[in-house]
Amino acid sequence: MAMAIREDQPDLRRMGFDLEVVDGWPPVSVETLWVKSVGDGNFQIDNSPFFVRDLAVGDVVEGEGASGELLRFLGKVSSGGHSTVWVMALTDKARRSLAAEIKDLGCHVEDSPWPSLLSVDVPDQMHLDELHRHLTVLASTDRVEFVDACIGAS
């Protein structure tokens, strides 16, 4: 299990999100995300999820747990305005160039330990529209598949 507190950023902690596994997917039953306390048992999401739907960077969630322990997710409090898009590269060649292309569009890309899977943090509606146009073209050439996991408030 990952450490519950980051040594390089002690204000960040891990929060666990229970997942429903159906037919072996997702490949984990709990995903952990980095969060930062914003007070009163609320925490701001600091990284883009790979399997938790309806959450994005900047969202505020409620959690509980003792200091130094993995926090437990209790519920979403508010949206931070970011969106999360999951992207699966369908070929090795597509995977190599995809992260750079997405970063060039102004989005942040999280690599996963699962080959070809990326989680994209999209800062606002303008970037989401541009990302959708780009991914739709790539999907039409069978380079990628993508899913909107969370659409932030526009």
Order of alpha helices (4+ residues) and beta strands (2+ residues): beta-beta-beta-beta-beta-beta-alpha-beta-beta-alpha-beta
